[in-house]
Amino acid sequence: MQRIASFCVDHRCLDRGMYTSRVDGDVVTYDIRMKKPNQGDYLAVPALHTIEHLFATFARSSRFGNKVIYVGPMGCRTGFYLLVRDLPEADAIQLARESMAFIAGYEGPIPGASEAECGNWQEQDLAVAKAEAAAMVPVLENWQPADLAYKAYLE
């Protein structure tokens, strides 16, 4: 089997931030890395689930919503993938910034968190999700398109 692109990134030196994971034609996959890999500090599953619901709902409802293909968690619980089509890099960064700020300040019921809408609807943690998103706000605050490259992280 072929080694996939995300496994070619040296996770030992990867830090929190936003990176271009891959480009497939007009579809770009971004790595929204909320935790430094392999440090023993991971997104708790209930918070990860809540962030997923809020991030996906916000992103698809935003002014960039028609460009959003997918928002989903990484299995390693260190962040999320954001897949977009025909969205300039600066706008993708702005979407990630706005999404994290939205989650950090969110009050109210979690979208899609009912038995009819979700396969594990009760496993949610809004308070921890808000704290995790709030911790990403300063990380992304000055992020620029030049920062999207994995740079020295590639093996």
GUPA-534627 format. One line per field, with one value per atom (N, C-alpha, C): x, y, z; atom name; residue number from 1; residue in three letters. Coordinates in pm, 1 decimal, decimal comma. Layout:
REM GUPA-534627
xx: [X;...]
yy: [Y;...]
zz: [Z;...]
pake: [CA;...]
nuse: [NUM;...]
zake: [ALA;...]
This chain:
REM GUPA-534627
xx: [83,0;0,0;87,4;32,7;102,6;95,4;199,9;201,3;127,0;24,6;-54,5;19,6;-18,0;54,5;62,6;-45,0;-42,6;53,8;88,5;185,0;328,7;346,2;479,2;519,7;431,7;460,5;521,8;636,1;701,8;626,4;542,6;458,7;538,1;663,9;746,4;777,9;775,8;806,6;688,1;575,8;457,1;400,0;359,7;304,8;161,0;97,7;-39,6;-43,0;-151,6;-165,7;-254,3;-239,5;-319,1;-224,0;-240,1;-148,4;-224,9;-165,4;-220,8;-175,5;-271,1;-240,0;-223,5;-315,8;-305,9;-394,3;-361,2;-438,5;-473,8;-601,8;-652,4;-737,1;-673,3;-745,1;-787,2;-918,5;-968,6;-1009,5;-982,1;-1014,8;-886,7;-891,6;-777,7;-818,7;-732,4;-752,9;-659,5;-718,0;-639,0;-637,2;-524,8;-500,2;-510,7;-618,2;-635,0;-583,8;-458,7;-391,2;-409,0;-495,8;-527,7;-437,4;-372,9;-284,1;-152,0;-43,7;87,1;85,3;116,4;108,1;200,1;153,5;231,2;282,5;208,0;249,1;161,9;67,5;-18,5;-138,3;-148,7;-261,2;-342,7;-459,6;-542,7;-680,4;-753,6;-890,4;-974,9;-1042,6;-1131,7;-1245,5;-1286,9;-1386,7;-1514,7;-1572,7;-1695,7;-1673,6;-1559,1;-1528,9;-1503,8;-1430,1;-1404,6;-1536,3;-1629,1;-1760,1;-1836,5;-1832,5;-1900,7;-1837,0;-1704,0;-1635,5;-1675,9;-1682,0;-1722,5;-1860,3;-1956,0;-2091,7;-2092,1;-2024,0;-2023,7;-1941,2;-1823,9;-1735,7;-1805,1;-1858,3;-1923,5;-2045,9;-2125,4;-2245,7;-2208,8;-2112,0;-2071,5;-2011,1;-1918,0;-1848,5;-1946,4;-2039,3;-2136,2;-2239,8;-2255,9;-2351,4;-2285,4;-2154,2;-2079,8;-2088,4;-2033,5;-2028,5;-1944,8;-1863,1;-1781,8;-1847,7;-1968,2;-2035,0;-2045,4;-2065,5;-2078,0;-1944,0;-1836,0;-1701,7;-1657,6;-1732,3;-1695,7;-1747,7;-1657,6;-1693,9;-1711,4;-1620,0;-1621,0;-1544,0;-1592,3;-1520,9;-1530,1;-1416,4;-1420,9;-1297,5;-1311,1;-1200,8;-1094,5;-973,2;-863,7;-877,9;-852,1;-859,6;-764,4;-653,8;-556,1;-599,7;-709,5;-768,3;-678,9;-600,9;-519,5;-574,8;-682,3;-737,9;-842,7;-858,7;-964,6;-912,1;-981,9;-960,1;-1071,6;-1033,7;-1126,8;-1100,8;-1200,2;-1188,2;-1273,9;-1209,9;-1279,5;-1251,4;-1335,6;-1318,6;-1317,9;-1218,5;-1210,9;-1218,0;-1148,2;-1145,7;-1001,8;-976,0;-839,8;-785,6;-655,0;-591,9;-625,9;-620,9;-649,9;-792,3;-885,3;-1023,9;-1038,4;-963,3;-966,5;-915,7;-810,1;-757,9;-863,1;-924,8;-1027,4;-1143,6;-1183,2;-1290,2;-1251,6;-1130,1;-1084,2;-1083,4;-1035,0;-1034,0;-1175,3;-1264,7;-1402,8;-1471,3;-1441,7;-1501,5;-1458,1;-1329,0;-1279,1;-1335,2;-1343,3;-1401,0;-1549,2;-1620,7;-1762,2;-1778,3;-1700,2;-1711,1;-1674,9;-1568,4;-1522,9;-1630,6;-1712,4;-1815,4;-1955,9;-1969,2;-2102,1;-2180,5;-2305,5;-2401,6;-2526,0;-2583,1;-2706,9;-2697,8;-2802,4;-2802,5;-2702,3;-2643,8;-2546,1;-2623,7;-2595,0;-2665,9;-2647,7;-2754,5;-2748,0;-2731,4;-2744,3;-2723,0;-2855,9;-2925,4;-3045,8;-3038,8;-3117,3;-3116,3;-3151,7;-3239,8;-3280,6;-3172,1;-3079,9;-2982,0;-2840,8;-2810,0;-2671,0;-2665,9;-2569,5;-2554,7;-2499,2;-2447,9;-2395,6;-2421,8;-2545,9;-2586,4;-2558,0;-2548,4;-2528,9;-2382,2;-2290,9;-2148,9;-2100,7;-2128,4;-2095,2;-2040,0;-1953,0;-1902,8;-1876,2;-1976,2;-1965,8;-1860,7;-1852,9;-1757,4;-1613,4;-1577,1;-1439,6;-1417,8;-1518,9;-1507,0;-1478,6;-1548,6;-1527,2;-1385,0;-1335,9;-1200,4;-1095,9;-1115,4;-1020,4;-1020,0;-1137,5;-1145,5;-1082,9;-1109,3;-1051,7;-899,1;-843,1;-696,8;-640,6;-723,4;-677,9;-686,5;-770,0;-788,3;-655,4;-572,3;-443,9;-345,9;-355,7;-266,9;-291,4;-418,5;-454,0;-458,9;-448,7;-467,8;-384,0;-256,7;-168,6;-125,6;-196,3;-161,7;-179,6;-83,2;-84,2;-70,4;-105,2;-89,8;50,5;154,4;290,5;310,1;229,0;239,7;172,5;98,6;24,7;114,2;234,3;324,9;378,2;383,7;439,9;588,6;655,8;797,4;883,6;950,0;1045,8;978,7;846,0;774,9;771,5;807,3;803,4;927,1;905,4;1018,6;1092,7]
yy: [-118,3;0,0;124,4;230,1;358,1;424,6;493,3;571,5;702,1;730,7;850,8;975,9;1088,4;1214,1;1254,9;1238,3;1284,5;1203,8;1082,0;1002,7;1040,3;1126,8;1173,5;1299,3;1348,1;1464,7;1414,4;1469,4;1428,7;1489,1;1410,1;1456,7;1489,4;1449,5;1481,5;1629,7;1699,2;1841,9;1930,1;1870,8;1946,6;2018,0;2141,1;2220,9;2259,0;2322,5;2369,1;2474,5;2475,7;2573,3;2519,8;2577,9;2538,5;2515,8;2401,2;2362,8;2309,4;2325,1;2263,8;2118,7;2029,2;1887,6;1828,0;1863,4;1813,5;1896,8;1891,5;1960,6;1856,6;1842,1;1748,4;1828,3;1877,1;1961,8;2090,4;2113,7;2236,3;2214,7;2097,1;2067,3;2072,3;2150,5;2163,4;2108,6;2024,2;1972,3;2047,0;2109,7;2179,3;2097,2;2101,2;2036,7;2147,5;2145,2;2240,8;2168,3;2189,6;2114,1;2187,5;2136,2;2200,1;2155,8;2042,1;1988,4;1947,9;1966,6;1920,3;1767,4;1700,3;1553,4;1485,2;1371,3;1278,4;1336,0;1430,3;1490,8;1444,7;1354,7;1304,0;1391,6;1502,9;1595,3;1593,5;1530,6;1514,9;1573,5;1597,5;1644,9;1532,0;1559,6;1461,0;1433,2;1308,2;1269,5;1352,6;1376,1;1457,1;1600,6;1659,7;1794,1;1791,5;1691,4;1673,5;1664,5;1588,2;1569,6;1702,0;1776,9;1906,3;2004,8;2008,5;2096,2;2058,6;1929,7;1885,5;1940,0;1925,1;1974,3;2125,7;2198,3;2344,7;2395,0;2337,0;2377,3;2353,1;2233,0;2199,5;2287,6;2308,0;2390,6;2534,7;2589,3;2727,6;2743,0;2655,2;2667,2;2658,8;2565,2;2548,8;2659,8;2731,5;2842,1;2976,9;2979,4;3104,4;3154,6;3272,1;3327,6;3241,1;3150,5;3058,6;2921,2;2907,8;2778,7;2700,7;2770,8;2700,4;2645,4;2677,2;2628,1;2513,5;2490,9;2389,1;2253,2;2156,5;2019,8;1933,9;1948,9;1860,0;1923,5;1900,9;1933,4;1808,7;1754,9;1634,2;1616,2;1539,8;1521,3;1424,5;1444,4;1350,3;1236,1;1116,1;1000,0;1007,8;1078,2;1090,5;1190,8;1260,1;1355,9;1477,8;1516,1;1637,2;1753,2;1731,5;1841,2;1796,0;1877,7;1859,2;1876,7;1814,4;1838,9;1929,1;2026,1;2115,7;2102,9;2055,3;2041,3;2147,1;2221,8;2329,9;2322,6;2387,3;2393,7;2541,4;2576,5;2711,3;2821,7;2802,8;2903,8;2952,3;3081,7;3133,3;3102,7;3083,2;3047,6;3145,8;3274,0;3374,0;3359,0;3324,4;3303,9;3176,3;3072,1;2948,0;2974,0;3052,3;3088,6;3169,3;3264,2;3346,2;3259,9;3162,2;3071,4;2993,1;2944,8;2872,3;2964,6;3087,4;3185,0;3210,8;3241,2;3273,1;3153,5;3033,6;2912,5;2893,0;2907,8;2889,4;2996,3;3120,0;3226,7;3200,2;3152,9;3119,5;3011,0;2904,4;2793,9;2841,9;2921,3;2970,0;3051,2;3121,2;3204,8;3148,0;3024,7;2968,8;2943,7;2982,9;2954,1;2898,8;2796,7;2743,7;2595,0;2542,2;2398,6;2365,7;2249,1;2205,5;2160,6;2219,3;2180,2;2030,9;1965,7;1825,4;1729,3;1775,8;1689,5;1637,8;1565,3;1496,5;1352,7;1269,0;1127,1;1106,0;1189,5;1176,8;1223,5;1310,9;1373,5;1316,5;1244,3;1203,9;1063,3;986,3;848,7;832,5;939,0;934,8;1070,5;1109,8;1247,2;1293,5;1202,8;1243,7;1267,1;1220,9;1237,6;1372,8;1475,6;1613,1;1681,5;1781,0;1860,9;2002,7;2086,6;2223,9;2304,7;2291,0;2372,0;2344,0;2218,5;2184,9;2221,4;2202,4;2241,9;2391,7;2470,8;2615,8;2651,1;2583,8;2610,3;2571,2;2457,6;2413,5;2511,2;2555,3;2652,0;2785,4;2828,2;2954,0;2947,2;2830,4;2814,2;2824,1;2798,1;2807,9;2949,6;3032,6;3168,6;3243,2;3248,4;3318,4;3249,3;3118,4;3045,9;3092,4;3109,2;3146,0;3296,6;3375,1;3520,0;3585,8;3553,4;3615,9;3519,3;3406,9;3305,6;3364,0;3338,9;3391,1;3275,9;3298,0;3191,8;3128,7;3205,8;3150,1;3050,1;3060,3;2969,6;2835,1;2822,6;2699,8;2583,4;2612,2;2506,3;2426,3;2295,0;2209,3;2236,5;2292,8;2327,6;2211,2;2225,8;2127,0;2001,5;1998,7;1885,6;1764,6;1783,7;1671,4;1584,6;1453,7;1360,9;1352,6]
zz: [0,0;0,0;0,0;-55,7;-57,8;78,9;115,3;239,0;212,6;290,3;264,5;310,3;250,1;271,2;417,9;492,9;632,0;718,6;676,9;751,4;715,7;616,6;577,1;653,9;737,8;821,0;951,4;988,7;1112,5;1230,5;1292,1;1401,3;1527,8;1532,4;1648,7;1656,3;1542,5;1545,4;1508,3;1480,6;1442,2;1563,6;1543,3;1652,5;1621,9;1716,9;1697,8;1587,9;1510,6;1403,8;1294,1;1176,5;1060,5;944,4;878,5;772,2;651,2;534,9;414,4;414,3;429,7;436,1;297,1;205,9;68,5;-22,4;-151,3;-254,6;-360,3;-385,2;-486,0;-584,6;-689,8;-785,1;-717,0;-713,8;-650,9;-505,1;-450,6;-310,7;-227,0;-119,6;-29,0;107,1;162,2;296,6;390,8;491,8;593,3;721,2;786,8;915,2;1019,8;1098,1;1208,3;1332,8;1366,0;1471,8;1603,9;1689,7;1816,8;1931,1;1914,2;2018,2;1954,5;2026,5;1979,8;1988,6;1878,6;1877,7;1978,5;2023,7;2106,1;2237,0;2292,8;2419,2;2536,0;2508,8;2615,1;2644,2;2575,2;2593,1;2464,6;2468,4;2349,4;2375,8;2270,2;2284,3;2343,2;2451,8;2512,3;2414,3;2405,8;2306,2;2315,0;2433,1;2435,6;2383,3;2415,2;2365,4;2215,2;2168,6;2026,3;1949,7;2002,5;1940,4;1934,9;2042,7;2046,9;1949,5;1946,6;1851,3;1709,5;1680,8;1546,7;1510,1;1599,7;1571,6;1549,5;1635,5;1625,7;1507,6;1486,2;1377,1;1242,8;1224,1;1097,3;1073,2;1176,1;1161,2;1129,8;1204,2;1179,3;1040,4;1005,7;877,0;759,8;767,3;657,8;654,3;765,9;771,6;745,6;736,9;720,7;576,7;554,0;418,3;324,7;381,5;302,8;289,3;342,2;352,2;222,7;111,3;-17,1;-65,5;2,7;-31,8;60,1;167,8;266,5;221,7;215,4;178,6;303,4;398,9;515,2;629,7;751,1;874,3;960,3;1000,6;1082,4;1167,0;1275,4;1369,2;1318,1;1365,1;1340,1;1439,4;1393,7;1481,7;1599,6;1584,7;1692,9;1800,0;1774,3;1868,3;1895,2;1792,5;1806,7;1724,8;1651,8;1573,3;1475,2;1370,7;1272,5;1131,4;1039,1;897,7;847,7;767,5;701,3;552,5;478,6;333,3;267,1;175,6;105,7;-43,9;-118,6;-264,3;-305,5;-388,1;-445,0;-339,4;-230,0;-124,7;-108,4;-129,1;-111,6;28,7;37,1;164,1;276,3;247,2;350,5;402,1;315,2;357,0;439,6;405,7;484,0;625,9;637,0;769,0;844,9;776,7;840,5;888,4;807,7;846,9;972,3;978,3;1097,6;1218,8;1202,0;1312,3;1363,2;1270,0;1307,4;1371,4;1322,2;1378,6;1523,1;1550,0;1686,3;1780,0;1733,1;1815,7;1843,3;1742,0;1758,9;1865,2;1854,5;1950,4;2090,4;2101,2;2231,9;2303,2;2227,6;2288,7;2282,8;2236,1;2211,4;2339,9;2336,4;2443,0;2376,0;2433,1;2378,5;2353,3;2294,2;2264,6;2153,1;2161,8;2061,3;1938,3;1822,3;1700,3;1671,1;1633,3;1595,6;1711,1;1833,5;1949,9;2004,9;1920,6;1965,8;1916,9;1977,4;1941,1;1794,6;1741,4;1601,0;1504,4;1550,3;1461,8;1470,6;1577,1;1601,0;1659,9;1617,0;1662,1;1802,3;1861,6;1997,9;2061,8;2057,2;2087,6;2229,7;2324,7;2463,8;2500,2;2416,8;2449,1;2397,6;2474,9;2440,8;2565,6;2544,6;2656,6;2606,0;2619,3;2569,6;2644,6;2775,2;2852,4;2809,0;2794,4;2754,1;2607,8;2523,0;2382,2;2371,2;2448,6;2447,3;2490,5;2593,6;2642,4;2538,0;2472,3;2368,8;2251,7;2209,8;2099,3;2140,7;2263,4;2312,6;2311,3;2338,9;2337,0;2195,2;2093,8;1954,4;1899,7;1957,7;1906,7;1897,1;2002,8;1989,6;1895,3;1881,3;1789,5;1646,4;1610,8;1473,3;1449,0;1555,0;1545,7;1436,0;1427,6;1328,6;1219,4;1205,8;1105,8;966,9;880,5;744,2;644,7;517,2;418,1;416,1;439,5;440,9;554,7;660,6;774,7;749,9;640,0;610,5;568,7;523,4;476,5;594,8;578,2;682,4;703,7;604,5;611,1;658,2;769,8;819,7;875,0;873,4;930,8;839,0;712,1;618,1;632,7;626,8;638,5;506,8]
pake: [N;CA;C;N;CA;C;N;CA;C;N;CA;C;N;CA;C;N;CA;C;N;CA;C;N;CA;C;N;CA;C;N;CA;C;N;CA;C;N;CA;C;N;CA;C;N;CA;C;N;CA;C;N;CA;C;N;CA;C;N;CA;C;N;CA;C;N;CA;C;N;CA;C;N;CA;C;N;CA;C;N;CA;C;N;CA;C;N;CA;C;N;CA;C;N;CA;C;N;CA;C;N;CA;C;N;CA;C;N;CA;C;N;CA;C;N;CA;C;N;CA;C;N;CA;C;N;CA;C;N;CA;C;N;CA;C;N;CA;C;N;CA;C;N;CA;C;N;CA;C;N;CA;C;N;CA;C;N;CA;C;N;CA;C;N;CA;C;N;CA;C;N;CA;C;N;CA;C;N;CA;C;N;CA;C;N;CA;C;N;CA;C;N;CA;C;N;CA;C;N;CA;C;N;CA;C;N;CA;C;N;CA;C;N;CA;C;N;CA;C;N;CA;C;N;CA;C;N;CA;C;N;CA;C;N;CA;C;N;CA;C;N;CA;C;N;CA;C;N;CA;C;N;CA;C;N;CA;C;N;CA;C;N;CA;C;N;CA;C;N;CA;C;N;CA;C;N;CA;C;N;CA;C;N;CA;C;N;CA;C;N;CA;C;N;CA;C;N;CA;C;N;CA;C;N;CA;C;N;CA;C;N;CA;C;N;CA;C;N;CA;C;N;CA;C;N;CA;C;N;CA;C;N;CA;C;N;CA;C;N;CA;C;N;CA;C;N;CA;C;N;CA;C;N;CA;C;N;CA;C;N;CA;C;N;CA;C;N;CA;C;N;CA;C;N;CA;C;N;CA;C;N;CA;C;N;CA;C;N;CA;C;N;CA;C;N;CA;C;N;CA;C;N;CA;C;N;CA;C;N;CA;C;N;CA;C;N;CA;C;N;CA;C;N;CA;C;N;CA;C;N;CA;C;N;CA;C;N;CA;C;N;CA;C;N;CA;C;N;CA;C;N;CA;C;N;CA;C;N;CA;C;N;CA;C;N;CA;C;N;CA;C;N;CA;C;N;CA;C;N;CA;C;N;CA;C;N;CA;C;N;CA;C;N;CA;C;N;CA;C;N;CA;C;N;CA;C;N;CA;C;N;CA;C;N;CA;C;N;CA;C;N;CA;C;N;CA;C;N;CA;C;N;CA;C;N;CA;C;N;CA;C]
nuse: [1;1;1;2;2;2;3;3;3;4;4;4;5;5;5;6;6;6;7;7;7;8;8;8;9;9;9;10;10;10;11;11;11;12;12;12;13;13;13;14;14;14;15;15;15;16;16;16;17;17;17;18;18;18;19;19;19;20;20;20;21;21;21;22;22;22;23;23;23;24;24;24;25;25;25;26;26;26;27;27;27;28;28;28;29;29;29;30;30;30;31;31;31;32;32;32;33;33;33;34;34;34;35;35;35;36;36;36;37;37;37;38;38;38;39;39;39;40;40;40;41;41;41;42;42;42;43;43;43;44;44;44;45;45;45;46;46;46;47;47;47;48;48;48;49;49;49;50;50;50;51;51;51;52;52;52;53;53;53;54;54;54;55;55;55;56;56;56;57;57;57;58;58;58;59;59;59;60;60;60;61;61;61;62;62;62;63;63;63;64;64;64;65;65;65;66;66;66;67;67;67;68;68;68;69;69;69;70;70;70;71;71;71;72;72;72;73;73;73;74;74;74;75;75;75;76;76;76;77;77;77;78;78;78;79;79;79;80;80;80;81;81;81;82;82;82;83;83;83;84;84;84;85;85;85;86;86;86;87;87;87;88;88;88;89;89;89;90;90;90;91;91;91;92;92;92;93;93;93;94;94;94;95;95;95;96;96;96;97;97;97;98;98;98;99;99;99;100;100;100;101;101;101;102;102;102;103;103;103;104;104;104;105;105;105;106;106;106;107;107;107;108;108;108;109;109;109;110;110;110;111;111;111;112;112;112;113;113;113;114;114;114;115;115;115;116;116;116;117;117;117;118;118;118;119;119;119;120;120;120;121;121;121;122;122;122;123;123;123;124;124;124;125;125;125;126;126;126;127;127;127;128;128;128;129;129;129;130;130;130;131;131;131;132;132;132;133;133;133;134;134;134;135;135;135;136;136;136;137;137;137;138;138;138;139;139;139;140;140;140;141;141;141;142;142;142;143;143;143;144;144;144;145;145;145;146;146;146;147;147;147;148;148;148;149;149;149;150;150;150;151;151;151;152;152;152;153;153;153;154;154;154;155;155;155]
zake: [MET;MET;MET;GLN;GLN;GLN;ARG;ARG;ARG;ILE;ILE;ILE;ALA;ALA;ALA;SER;SER;SER;PHE;PHE;PHE;CYS;CYS;CYS;VAL;VAL;VAL;ASP;ASP;ASP;HIS;HIS;HIS;ARG;ARG;ARG;CYS;CYS;CYS;LEU;LEU;LEU;ASP;ASP;ASP;ARG;ARG;ARG;GLY;GLY;GLY;MET;MET;MET;TYR;TYR;TYR;THR;THR;THR;SER;SER;SER;ARG;ARG;ARG;VAL;VAL;VAL;ASP;ASP;ASP;GLY;GLY;GLY;ASP;ASP;ASP;VAL;VAL;VAL;VAL;VAL;VAL;THR;THR;THR;TYR;TYR;TYR;ASP;ASP;ASP;ILE;ILE;ILE;ARG;ARG;ARG;MET;MET;MET;LYS;LYS;LYS;LYS;LYS;LYS;PRO;PRO;PRO;ASN;ASN;ASN;GLN;GLN;GLN;GLY;GLY;GLY;ASP;ASP;ASP;TYR;TYR;TYR;LEU;LEU;LEU;ALA;ALA;ALA;VAL;VAL;VAL;PRO;PRO;PRO;ALA;ALA;ALA;LEU;LEU;LEU;HIS;HIS;HIS;THR;THR;THR;ILE;ILE;ILE;GLU;GLU;GLU;HIS;HIS;HIS;LEU;LEU;LEU;PHE;PHE;PHE;ALA;ALA;ALA;THR;THR;THR;PHE;PHE;PHE;ALA;ALA;ALA;ARG;ARG;ARG;SER;SER;SER;SER;SER;SER;ARG;ARG;ARG;PHE;PHE;PHE;GLY;GLY;GLY;ASN;ASN;ASN;LYS;LYS;LYS;VAL;VAL;VAL;ILE;ILE;ILE;TYR;TYR;TYR;VAL;VAL;VAL;GLY;GLY;GLY;PRO;PRO;PRO;MET;MET;MET;GLY;GLY;GLY;CYS;CYS;CYS;ARG;ARG;ARG;THR;THR;THR;GLY;GLY;GLY;PHE;PHE;PHE;TYR;TYR;TYR;LEU;LEU;LEU;LEU;LEU;LEU;VAL;VAL;VAL;ARG;ARG;ARG;ASP;ASP;ASP;LEU;LEU;LEU;PRO;PRO;PRO;GLU;GLU;GLU;ALA;ALA;ALA;ASP;ASP;ASP;ALA;ALA;ALA;ILE;ILE;ILE;GLN;GLN;GLN;LEU;LEU;LEU;ALA;ALA;ALA;ARG;ARG;ARG;GLU;GLU;GLU;SER;SER;SER;MET;MET;MET;ALA;ALA;ALA;PHE;PHE;PHE;ILE;ILE;ILE;ALA;ALA;ALA;GLY;GLY;GLY;TYR;TYR;TYR;GLU;GLU;GLU;GLY;GLY;GLY;PRO;PRO;PRO;ILE;ILE;ILE;PRO;PRO;PRO;GLY;GLY;GLY;ALA;ALA;ALA;SER;SER;SER;GLU;GLU;GLU;ALA;ALA;ALA;GLU;GLU;GLU;CYS;CYS;CYS;GLY;GLY;GLY;ASN;ASN;ASN;TRP;TRP;TRP;GLN;GLN;GLN;GLU;GLU;GLU;GLN;GLN;GLN;ASP;ASP;ASP;LEU;LEU;LEU;ALA;ALA;ALA;VAL;VAL;VAL;ALA;ALA;ALA;LYS;LYS;LYS;ALA;ALA;ALA;GLU;GLU;GLU;ALA;ALA;ALA;ALA;ALA;ALA;ALA;ALA;ALA;MET;MET;MET;VAL;VAL;VAL;PRO;PRO;PRO;VAL;VAL;VAL;LEU;LEU;LEU;GLU;GLU;GLU;ASN;ASN;ASN;TRP;TRP;TRP;GLN;GLN;GLN;PRO;PRO;PRO;ALA;ALA;ALA;ASP;ASP;ASP;LEU;LEU;LEU;ALA;ALA;ALA;TYR;TYR;TYR;LYS;LYS;LYS;ALA;ALA;ALA;TYR;TYR;TYR;LEU;LEU;LEU;GLU;GLU;GLU]
